Amino acid sequence: VLDDAEVERALVVVAHPDDVDFGLAGTVAQWTAAGIAVTYCVITDGAAGGFDPSLPRERIAEVRKAEQQAAAAEVGVSDVRFLDYLDGQLTVTYELRADLSRVIRSVRPRRLACQSPHRTFDRIGINHPDHIAAGEAALQAVYPDARNPFAHPQLLADGLEPWVVEEVWVSASERPNHWVDVTDTFAAKLAAIKRHASQLPDPGRVEGWLRPRLAAQAHAAGLGEDRLAEAFHVMPTS
Ligand SMILES: [Zn+2]
């Protein structure tokens, strides 16, 4: 695992507005505190989310993007890019690989975090098909597309040179190999999650179910009783 001090830029690729905050905002807060410039790439517009019928459906995407921007600010991130794919319909396509390769080549991150491309049998919610597609497409963009000068030739024509992401952090992996103690950034993570008001019918209950999950991950990592952790499978790619 690269030391944070060696990483100038990191890119987080997720399917929906709010995924990064539930998944790894405690870790992102540490990265930005360490001086890493973090960019979010949110693939879908989030328009299939929400719970409140009084919020007109045609406004959901705009509301969710604003929520994601505000959530990003809670953990020190200002560069949020939306690819505006349709929420709920994401599949791994050549076009999506090209779009993600474009973002990778323009951001030029040493470290990239994404969702798991694997279905797990722990919890159904983690297996949203958009998450699986987003994770798979992100990994295909890391290797081989973004580094291959002959993949997506339009990128090179647009002046975007090949780029090798050196390290991938897969969130919500069923076999994590790296844990980040997020006890000190838990408050910032919680604040970021609560920015997604359109997704939270009862924001007061978030901490109650989130804390035990992060505590269980800390326990699995052998951290202390009172610690909280986010878990990843970290993979070098070069
Ligand atoms: Zn999601």
Residues whose N, C-alpha, C, O or C-beta is under 5 A from the ligand:
A	BS01	ZN	H16 D19
